[in-house]
Amino acid sequence: MSRILLPSRKWWVLAAVPAVLTASLILPDRPGKSVAGERASSPLPDKASIQVLPGGLWRDQFGDGWPGAARLDSPADRENFRRWMTFLAESAYYQPSTLARAEVNDCAALIRFAYRNALMEHTPAWRQSLELRSAPGFGDVGKFSYPEWPLGRGLFRTEPGPFVTQDLAQPVFQEFADAQTLLRYNTFAVSRDLRAARAGDIIFFRQPEQAEPFHAMLFVGNSHFQPQGADWIIYHTGSLDGGSGEVRHVQASVLARHPEARWRPLEGNPRFLGVYRFDILR
């Protein structure tokens, strides 16, 4: 059994007895896996079509498989996306809705859930569906609102290569992506130094001895729920001790002292792949 530093829901213990927490946190033997092609649990319109846009907007400037039409260009859109994504991921821990409990069953599922909902229009009906007690006061992404965005229902790229318009007619962009797919086709490397991470970035590990070696965590930065002002990381354990696992929330400084060096997000750890950022923010 792999062990990781992750606190119980009694988060206030973290500030009081960090040494005790260090001994009690756990990481999964494997990140867990959802069924490929699963449907999102959040309510979506019955129809979502590929948008017809001027040809130049489909240009893949970076050759990473993503058209400009699907990138967040403005600083405001990028910031709103980051805020919503980290807030929603933390909400799955502190205020989990029925939909979140049903969908979030491994590390990639938590990221898919937060990513998809961050790109949606946050109407009163949407807030009610996720049982949010109040609106956090963030603005929405203005360029588009999922699923009424350039790629229809497709959210994540699942194949290598630069973007070509034929990708829109093929199942290249899908609603499902596991941790390895997120790493390879949906994010780009930023640094192996955690200090370069920004809210909404993903940190990846690869544990080759595991059946599913790739594991993803979301870098939150300053928490929307914690008062300390420290950097936080959130993730789902995946299957754990025969159970379905759970969402965990930990300070980055605590994770860096994990008793098993293979789970430390440090440059000297070969299992730590580094900090990655979503291609739509490129």
C-alpha positions in Angstrom: 0.0 0.0 0.0 1.4 3.4 -1.0 1.1 6.1 1.7 0.6 9.8 1.1 0.2 12.9 3.2 -3.4 13.7 3.0 -5.5 15.2 5.8 -8.9 14.1 7.0 -11.8 16.4 6.6 -10.9 18.0 10.0 -8.7 20.4 8.2 -8.0 22.6 11.2 -5.8 19.8 12.6 -3.3 20.7 9.9 -2.3 23.9 11.4 -2.2 22.5 14.9 -0.3 19.2 14.5 1.5 19.0 11.1 3.8 16.3 12.4 0.9 14.0 13.2 -0.7 14.7 9.8 2.5 13.7 8.0 2.2 10.2 9.4 -1.5 9.8 8.6 -1.9 11.0 5.0 -2.4 8.4 2.2 -1.9 8.1 -1.6 -3.4 5.3 -3.6 -1.6 2.3 -4.9 -3.2 3.2 -8.3 -5.0 6.3 -9.4 -8.2 4.5 -10.3 -9.9 4.4 -13.7 -13.3 5.4 -15.0 -15.0 3.7 -17.9 -13.9 5.3 -21.2 -16.6 7.3 -22.8 -18.6 7.8 -19.6 -21.2 10.6 -19.7 -20.7 13.7 -17.6 -23.0 13.8 -14.6 -23.5 17.6 -14.8 -26.6 18.6 -16.7 -26.0 19.5 -20.3 -28.2 20.6 -23.1 -29.5 17.8 -25.3 -27.8 19.2 -28.3 -24.3 20.7 -28.7 -23.1 21.3 -32.2 -19.7 22.0 -33.7 -19.5 25.7 -34.4 -19.0 27.2 -37.9 -16.2 29.7 -37.6 -13.8 31.6 -40.0 -10.9 29.4 -41.1 -8.2 31.3 -39.3 -9.7 30.6 -35.9 -9.0 26.9 -36.5 -5.3 27.5 -36.8 -3.2 25.5 -34.4 -0.5 28.1 -33.5 1.5 25.8 -31.3 1.1 22.5 -33.1 -0.3 20.9 -29.9 -3.6 19.7 -31.4 -5.7 22.6 -30.2 -7.2 25.3 -32.5 -7.1 28.9 -31.6 -10.9 28.9 -31.4 -10.8 26.7 -28.3 -8.1 28.7 -26.5 -8.8 31.3 -23.8 -7.2 34.4 -25.2 -8.0 37.1 -22.7 -6.4 37.5 -19.2 -9.9 37.8 -17.7 -11.1 34.5 -19.3 -8.0 32.7 -18.1 -8.3 34.0 -14.6 -12.0 33.2 -14.4 -11.4 29.7 -15.6 -8.6 29.2 -13.0 -10.8 30.5 -10.2 -13.8 28.3 -11.1 -11.8 25.2 -11.7 -10.0 25.4 -8.3 -13.2 26.4 -6.5 -15.1 23.5 -8.0 -12.4 21.0 -7.2 -12.2 22.2 -3.6 -16.0 22.1 -3.4 -15.9 18.4 -4.2 -14.0 18.0 -1.0 -15.7 20.6 1.3 -19.2 20.7 -0.1 -19.6 17.7 -2.3 -22.8 17.6 -4.3 -24.7 14.5 -5.3 -23.4 14.9 -8.9 -19.8 15.3 -7.7 -20.0 12.2 -5.5 -21.4 10.2 -8.4 -18.9 11.3 -11.0 -15.6 11.9 -9.2 -14.1 8.4 -8.7 -10.4 8.9 -9.5 -7.8 11.6 -10.0 -8.7 12.3 -13.6 -12.4 12.4 -12.9 -11.9 15.2 -10.4 -10.0 17.2 -13.0 -12.6 16.5 -15.7 -15.4 17.5 -13.4 -13.8 20.8 -12.4 -12.6 21.6 -16.0 -16.0 21.0 -17.6 -18.0 22.9 -15.1 -15.5 25.8 -15.1 -16.2 26.3 -18.8 -20.0 26.3 -18.4 -22.4 29.2 -17.9 -23.0 29.4 -14.2 -26.7 30.1 -14.1 -28.9 29.7 -11.0 -30.1 26.4 -12.4 -26.5 25.2 -12.8 -25.7 26.3 -9.2 -28.7 24.4 -8.0 -27.6 21.3 -9.8 -24.3 21.3 -8.0 -26.0 22.3 -4.7 -23.7 25.3 -4.2 -24.8 27.3 -1.2 -23.9 30.6 -2.7 -22.3 32.0 -5.8 -18.5 32.6 -5.3 -18.6 35.9 -7.2 -16.4 35.0 -10.1 -17.1 36.1 -13.7 -17.8 33.4 -16.3 -15.5 32.7 -19.3 -16.7 35.1 -21.9 -15.4 33.6 -25.1 -17.7 30.6 -25.0 -19.7 28.4 -22.7 -19.5 24.6 -22.8 -21.1 22.8 -24.5 -21.8 25.6 -26.9 -18.1 26.0 -27.8 -16.1 25.3 -30.9 -15.6 21.6 -30.3 -19.2 20.7 -29.3 -19.4 18.1 -26.6 -15.7 17.2 -27.0 -13.6 18.5 -24.1 -10.3 16.7 -24.3 -8.0 15.7 -27.1 -7.4 12.0 -27.2 -5.0 11.5 -30.1 -1.5 12.9 -31.0 -0.8 15.4 -33.8 -1.5 19.0 -34.7 -5.1 20.1 -35.2 -6.7 19.6 -38.6 -10.3 20.3 -39.4 -10.9 16.6 -40.0 -10.6 16.1 -36.2 -14.0 17.7 -35.9 -15.6 14.8 -37.8 -13.7 12.1 -35.9 -13.9 11.2 -32.2 -10.6 13.0 -31.6 -12.1 15.3 -28.9 -14.1 13.5 -26.3 -15.7 14.0 -22.9 -13.5 11.5 -21.3 -9.7 11.5 -20.7 -7.7 9.6 -18.2 -4.6 10.9 -16.4 -2.2 9.8 -19.2 -4.4 11.4 -21.9 -4.6 14.7 -19.9 -0.8 14.7 -19.7 0.0 13.8 -23.4 -2.7 15.6 -25.4 -4.3 18.3 -23.2 -1.5 20.0 -21.2 2.0 21.3 -21.8 5.1 21.2 -19.5 5.8 24.3 -17.5 8.5 23.3 -15.0 9.7 20.6 -12.6 9.9 23.3 -10.0 6.6 23.5 -8.1 7.1 27.2 -7.4 6.3 27.8 -11.1 2.8 26.4 -10.7 -0.3 28.6 -10.9 -3.8 28.0 -9.8 -5.4 25.4 -12.1 -2.2 23.7 -13.2 -1.8 20.0 -13.0 1.1 18.1 -11.3 1.7 14.6 -12.6 3.5 11.6 -11.2 4.4 8.3 -12.9 4.7 5.2 -10.7 5.9 2.5 -13.2 5.3 -0.4 -10.8 1.5 0.3 -10.7 -1.0 -1.1 -13.2 -2.1 2.5 -14.0 1.1 4.5 -13.5 0.0 8.0 -14.2 -1.5 10.1 -11.4 -2.7 13.7 -11.6 -3.2 16.3 -8.9 -4.7 19.9 -9.2 -2.6 22.7 -7.9 -5.0 25.1 -6.1 -2.6 27.7 -4.8 -4.5 29.9 -2.2 -7.5 28.0 -1.1 -11.1 29.2 -1.5 -12.0 27.5 1.8 -8.9 27.7 4.0 -7.7 30.9 5.7 -4.0 30.2 6.0 -2.9 31.6 2.6 -0.6 28.6 1.9 -0.4 26.7 -1.4 -2.8 23.8 -1.6 -3.1 20.7 -3.8 -6.2 18.6 -4.2 -6.8 15.2 -5.8 -8.8 12.0 -5.7 -7.1 8.8 -4.4 -8.8 6.4 -6.8 -9.6 2.9 -5.5 -8.2 2.5 -2.0 -8.2 -0.5 0.3 -10.9 -2.1 -1.7 -13.1 1.0 -1.6 -13.9 3.7 -4.0 -11.4 6.2 -2.5 -12.0 9.9 -1.8 -11.0 13.4 -2.5 -8.0 14.7 -0.5 -6.7 18.2 0.2 -3.2 18.9 1.4 -0.8 21.8 1.7 2.0 21.6 -0.9 4.6 22.0 1.8 3.3 19.0 3.6 3.3 16.9 0.4 6.9 17.8 -0.2 7.7 16.0 3.1 5.9 12.8 2.3 7.6 9.9 4.0 7.7 8.0 0.6 10.0 10.1 -1.6 8.3 8.9 -4.8 5.3 11.1 -4.0 7.2 14.3 -3.3 6.7 17.1 -5.9 10.4 17.9 -6.0 12.8 18.2 -8.9 15.0 15.5 -7.4 12.2 12.9 -7.5 12.2 11.1 -10.9 8.6 9.9 -10.3 7.5 13.6 -10.3 6.9 14.6 -14.0 6.4 18.2 -13.2 3.9 21.1 -13.5 1.7 21.1 -16.5 -0.8 23.7 -17.8 -3.9 23.2 -19.9 -3.4 23.8 -23.6 -6.5 26.1 -23.7 -4.4 28.5 -21.6 -1.5 28.5 -24.0 
